[in-house]
Amino acid sequence: MDDAIQTQAQTYQQPGFLEAWQMVLGQLQAEMSRAMFDTWVQPLRPVSFREGVFTLGAYNPYARDWVESRLAGRIGRLMEGLYHEPVKLQVVVINGFFDQQTSPAETVSPVSQTTEKKPAESSGAEAPVTTRKVMLQRAYGNERARLIQPERGMFVTLYFFYEWLPLLGHSAFATVLAARSLCFWNPMTGELRNTIETEMASLAQRAAVSVRTIKDVLNDDLVKQYFLRYRVRRVMTVNGVRTAGILLQVRMDDPLTPADQELSGIAENEHWFTLDFAAEDDEGEG
């Protein structure tokens, strides 16, 4: 009887790496919001556990970097609790998540680009037809798709919608989306262009709010801390210095809310912006 109990204990203490990962998943799911878990953790795949190294597969470099910077320590500690030995986490990018006939860019397009035309459009050449575009045209119909261009969508997480909207309010929510629509971000390739020159009136029109609201939003503490930073651009004229617009830096990924940071123990990078946007004292009058 004692031998049976001891065997069961040893079996529990030394699970296979697939079983161990399921245990870790259960713990992480209890500690994180559903949106965060579904977005970042659920897609991960256990690859191997050899010589104290537990290897996870991520679907792109951005997901790999996110897990390494924010969850590596927690996953490592959970694995050590299961195996009773030091465990090093290694996260690699694996290609098995995508259909071999469909590239990641065709499968999902978390890209926002409205400030410039695609090279094919600028040169007058016909834009390449991707699998994703064909599928969207089928869903929308050719004429509607021609006008709507559903393949040129902007990536918005449910987390941003469910968790940040109640904190920011509708005006700030719309302003952040409007600012992001002026930028370009592709997590698949890492390409990022998130510093733009615009005017408050243009941003207000895009967000369907007033210029006064834009000024209030840009000076809101939560917005400045996590989403938008700006500097007033001024030029010298014959009549003196005049405001000529704003330089705007936009955070394209979604940070954790303060409540989720405290709950998960994952600290956000509150200084995501560059140094030239770090000390903004202008009131934004323009």
C-alpha positions as CSV (number, residue, x, y, z in Angstrom):
1,M,0.0,0.0,0.0
2,D,2.8,2.4,1.0
3,D,4.6,1.6,-2.3
4,A,1.5,2.5,-4.3
5,I,1.2,5.8,-2.5
6,Q,4.9,6.6,-3.0
7,T,4.6,5.7,-6.8
8,Q,1.6,8.0,-7.2
9,A,3.5,10.8,-5.4
10,Q,6.5,10.3,-7.7
11,T,4.2,10.3,-10.8
12,Y,2.7,13.6,-9.7
13,Q,6.1,15.2,-9.0
14,Q,7.6,14.2,-12.3
15,P,4.9,14.8,-14.9
16,G,5.6,14.7,-18.6
17,F,6.2,18.1,-20.1
18,L,2.8,18.2,-21.9
19,E,1.0,17.4,-18.6
20,A,3.2,19.9,-16.8
21,W,2.3,22.7,-19.2
22,Q,-1.4,21.9,-18.7
23,M,-0.9,22.4,-15.0
24,V,0.9,25.7,-15.6
25,L,-1.9,26.8,-18.0
26,G,-4.5,26.2,-15.3
27,Q,-2.5,28.3,-12.8
28,L,-1.9,31.2,-15.2
29,Q,-5.5,31.2,-16.3
30,A,-6.5,31.7,-12.6
31,E,-4.1,34.6,-12.3
32,M,-4.8,36.5,-15.5
33,S,-7.7,38.2,-17.1
34,R,-9.4,36.0,-19.7
35,A,-8.6,38.4,-22.5
36,M,-4.9,38.5,-21.6
37,F,-4.7,34.7,-21.2
38,D,-6.5,34.0,-24.5
39,T,-4.3,36.5,-26.4
40,W,-0.9,35.6,-25.1
41,V,-0.8,32.3,-23.2
42,Q,-3.3,30.0,-24.8
43,P,-1.6,30.0,-28.3
44,L,1.7,28.9,-26.8
45,R,2.7,25.3,-27.5
46,P,5.0,23.1,-25.3
47,V,7.9,21.8,-27.4
48,S,10.2,19.9,-25.0
49,F,11.8,19.5,-21.6
50,R,15.4,18.4,-21.6
51,E,18.2,18.9,-19.2
52,G,16.4,21.4,-17.1
53,V,15.3,23.5,-20.1
54,F,11.6,23.8,-20.8
55,T,10.9,25.0,-24.4
56,L,7.7,26.8,-25.5
57,G,6.7,27.7,-29.0
58,A,5.3,31.1,-29.8
59,Y,3.6,32.0,-33.1
60,N,5.8,35.1,-33.9
61,P,8.8,37.0,-32.5
62,Y,6.6,39.6,-30.9
63,A,4.7,36.9,-28.8
64,R,8.0,35.3,-27.9
65,D,9.5,38.6,-26.7
66,W,6.3,39.4,-24.7
67,V,6.4,36.0,-22.9
68,E,10.1,36.3,-22.2
69,S,9.8,39.8,-20.7
70,R,6.6,39.4,-18.8
71,L,6.0,35.7,-18.0
72,A,9.3,33.9,-18.1
73,G,9.9,34.2,-14.4
74,R,6.4,33.1,-13.4
75,I,6.4,30.1,-15.7
76,G,9.8,29.1,-14.6
77,R,8.8,29.2,-10.9
78,L,5.7,27.1,-11.6
79,M,7.7,24.5,-13.5
80,E,10.3,24.3,-10.7
81,G,7.4,23.7,-8.3
82,L,6.3,20.7,-10.4
83,Y,9.8,19.2,-11.0
84,H,11.5,20.2,-7.8
85,E,14.6,21.4,-9.7
86,P,15.8,24.5,-11.4
87,V,14.0,25.1,-14.7
88,K,15.1,27.5,-17.4
89,L,12.4,28.7,-19.8
90,Q,13.2,29.0,-23.5
91,V,10.7,30.5,-25.9
92,V,11.2,29.9,-29.7
93,V,9.2,30.8,-32.7
94,I,7.7,27.8,-34.5
95,N,6.0,27.8,-37.8
96,G,3.5,25.1,-37.2
97,F,0.7,27.5,-36.2
98,F,0.0,28.5,-39.8
99,D,-1.2,26.6,-42.8
100,Q,1.7,25.9,-45.0
101,Q,0.0,27.4,-48.0
102,T,-0.9,30.6,-46.1
103,S,1.7,33.1,-44.8
104,P,1.2,34.7,-41.3
105,A,0.6,38.1,-42.9
106,E,-2.2,36.6,-45.0
107,T,-3.7,34.8,-42.0
108,V,-4.0,37.8,-39.8
109,S,-3.1,41.4,-40.5
110,P,-2.6,43.4,-37.3
111,V,-1.6,46.4,-39.2
112,S,-2.9,49.9,-39.4
113,Q,-1.8,52.0,-42.3
114,T,-3.7,55.0,-43.6
115,T,-1.2,57.7,-44.1
116,E,0.4,56.4,-47.3
117,K,-0.5,54.2,-50.2
118,K,0.9,50.8,-50.8
119,P,3.8,50.6,-53.3
120,A,1.7,48.7,-55.8
121,E,-1.1,51.4,-55.6
122,S,1.4,54.3,-56.0
123,S,3.0,52.8,-59.1
124,G,-0.3,52.0,-60.7
125,A,0.3,48.2,-60.6
126,E,-2.3,45.9,-59.4
127,A,-1.9,44.9,-55.8
128,P,-1.1,41.3,-55.1
129,V,-4.1,39.1,-54.2
130,T,-3.5,37.2,-51.0
131,T,-5.5,34.3,-49.6
132,R,-6.8,36.5,-46.9
133,K,-8.0,39.1,-49.3
134,V,-9.8,36.5,-51.5
135,M,-11.6,35.2,-48.4
136,L,-12.7,38.7,-47.3
137,Q,-13.9,39.5,-50.8
138,R,-16.0,36.4,-50.7
139,A,-17.5,37.4,-47.4
140,Y,-18.2,41.0,-48.4
141,G,-18.9,40.6,-52.1
142,N,-16.7,42.2,-54.7
143,E,-18.4,45.6,-54.9
144,R,-18.7,46.1,-51.2
145,A,-15.1,44.9,-50.7
146,R,-13.9,47.3,-53.3
147,L,-15.3,50.3,-51.3
148,I,-14.8,49.0,-47.7
149,Q,-11.4,47.3,-48.3
150,P,-11.8,44.9,-45.3
151,E,-8.3,43.5,-45.8
152,R,-7.0,46.9,-44.6
153,G,-8.2,46.6,-41.1
154,M,-6.8,47.8,-37.8
155,F,-5.9,45.3,-35.1
156,V,-7.9,45.9,-31.9
157,T,-7.9,43.5,-29.0
158,L,-10.9,42.6,-27.0
159,Y,-8.9,43.5,-23.9
160,F,-8.6,47.1,-25.1
161,F,-12.4,47.1,-25.7
162,Y,-13.5,45.4,-22.5
163,E,-10.9,46.6,-20.0
164,W,-9.6,50.0,-21.2
165,L,-12.8,51.5,-22.6
166,P,-14.4,51.8,-19.1
167,L,-11.3,53.4,-17.8
168,L,-10.6,55.8,-20.7
169,G,-14.1,56.8,-21.7
170,H,-15.5,56.8,-25.2
171,S,-13.8,60.1,-26.3
172,A,-10.3,58.9,-25.3
173,F,-11.0,55.5,-26.7
174,A,-11.9,57.0,-30.0
175,T,-8.9,59.3,-30.0
176,V,-6.4,56.4,-29.3
177,L,-7.9,54.5,-32.2
178,A,-7.8,57.5,-34.5
179,A,-4.1,58.1,-33.6
180,R,-3.3,54.5,-34.3
181,S,-5.0,54.6,-37.6
182,L,-2.4,57.2,-38.6
183,C,0.5,54.8,-37.8
184,F,1.8,51.5,-39.0
185,W,2.6,48.4,-36.9
186,N,3.1,44.8,-38.0
187,P,3.9,42.5,-35.1
188,M,4.8,39.7,-37.6
189,T,7.8,41.6,-38.9
190,G,8.4,44.1,-36.1
191,E,8.0,47.1,-38.4
192,L,6.8,50.1,-36.5
193,R,6.1,53.7,-37.5
194,N,4.4,55.3,-34.5
195,T,5.6,58.9,-34.5
196,I,3.6,61.2,-36.8
197,E,3.0,64.9,-37.4
198,T,-0.6,66.0,-37.5
199,E,-2.9,68.7,-36.2
200,M,-5.4,68.6,-33.3
201,A,-8.2,69.6,-35.7
202,S,-7.4,66.7,-38.0
203,L,-7.2,64.2,-35.1
204,A,-10.5,65.6,-33.8
205,Q,-12.2,65.1,-37.1
206,R,-10.9,61.5,-37.4
207,A,-12.1,60.7,-33.9
208,A,-15.4,62.5,-34.3
209,V,-14.9,64.7,-31.3
210,S,-14.1,68.4,-30.7
211,V,-10.7,70.0,-30.6
212,R,-11.3,70.9,-27.0
213,T,-11.9,67.2,-26.2
214,I,-8.7,66.2,-28.0
215,K,-6.7,68.6,-25.8
216,D,-8.3,67.2,-22.7
217,V,-7.6,63.6,-23.9
218,L,-4.0,64.3,-24.7
219,N,-3.4,65.7,-21.2
220,D,-5.3,62.9,-19.4
221,D,-2.9,61.1,-17.1
222,L,-3.9,57.5,-18.2
223,V,-3.7,58.5,-21.8
224,K,-0.3,60.1,-21.4
225,Q,1.1,57.3,-19.3
226,Y,0.0,54.4,-21.5
227,F,-1.1,55.5,-25.0
228,L,-0.4,58.9,-26.5
229,R,2.4,61.5,-26.0
230,Y,2.6,64.7,-28.0
231,R,4.8,67.8,-28.5
232,V,3.6,71.1,-30.0
233,R,5.5,72.0,-33.1
234,R,6.1,75.7,-33.5
235,V,7.6,77.7,-36.4
236,M,9.0,81.2,-36.7
237,T,7.0,83.5,-38.9
238,V,7.1,87.2,-39.7
239,N,4.6,87.7,-36.9
240,G,6.5,85.7,-34.4
241,V,6.4,82.1,-33.2
242,R,3.2,80.2,-34.3
243,T,1.9,76.8,-33.6
244,A,2.2,74.6,-36.7
245,G,0.7,71.3,-35.4
246,I,1.7,68.5,-33.1
247,L,4.2,65.7,-33.1
248,L,2.4,62.6,-31.8
249,Q,3.9,59.3,-30.5
250,V,1.4,56.5,-30.3
251,R,1.6,53.2,-28.4
252,M,0.4,50.5,-30.7
253,D,0.2,47.5,-28.3
254,D,-2.2,47.3,-25.4
255,P,-0.7,47.7,-21.9
256,L,-2.2,46.0,-18.8
257,T,-4.6,48.1,-16.8
258,P,-3.3,49.2,-13.4
259,A,-5.6,46.7,-11.7
260,D,-4.3,43.8,-13.9
261,Q,-0.8,44.9,-13.2
262,E,-1.4,44.6,-9.5
263,L,-3.3,41.3,-9.8
264,S,-0.8,39.6,-12.1
265,G,2.4,41.0,-10.6
266,I,3.4,42.1,-14.2
267,A,4.7,45.6,-14.2
268,E,4.1,47.6,-17.4
269,N,6.7,49.7,-19.1
270,E,5.3,53.1,-18.4
271,H,8.1,54.8,-20.3
272,W,7.4,53.2,-23.7
273,F,7.9,56.6,-25.4
274,T,11.2,58.0,-26.6
275,L,13.1,60.5,-24.5
276,D,12.1,63.5,-26.6
277,F,8.5,62.9,-25.6
278,A,9.4,62.3,-21.9
279,A,9.1,65.9,-20.6
280,E,6.0,67.5,-22.2
281,D,5.0,70.6,-20.4
282,D,3.1,72.3,-23.2
283,E,-0.6,72.9,-22.7
284,G,-1.2,72.0,-26.4
285,E,-2.8,75.2,-27.3
286,G,-2.8,75.4,-31.1
